[in-house]
Amino acid sequence: MVCNAYLPPNFSKTGFPILIDEKLCVGCNTCVEACRSHLILPNYEQGKPPVVYYPDECWYCGCCVASCPKGAVSLRGALSQRVGWKRKDTGDYYRIGMKNPPPVYTKPPAY
């Protein structure tokens, strides 16, 4: 009797710190070997990009990004560590890397 065990990915959380570009990934699995948390596992299909299991366990060390020879792996910082600011006069909230950044604030600060 043969029993196969499968580990389904945990997609219940919203945070995905590790992004793998399927167009650039060649399936070499160097990021799998470099991951210190063992949350990146090889895909069962040969040549396909690895699968990120339990992304909430990521330490944000960047070893997977540094080890990728093709640059297919990118790391998004934690939500609590992303830089943002809020304009006092309008109340609008902005983040670095947003699609439509606000115009440059030329008014000097009030001392």
Secondary structure, DSSP 8 states (H G I E B T S, - for coil): -----------SSS---EEE-TTT-----HHHHH-SS--EE--SSTTS--EE--GGG-----HHHHH-SSS-EEE---GGGS-EEE-TTT--EEETT-SS------S----
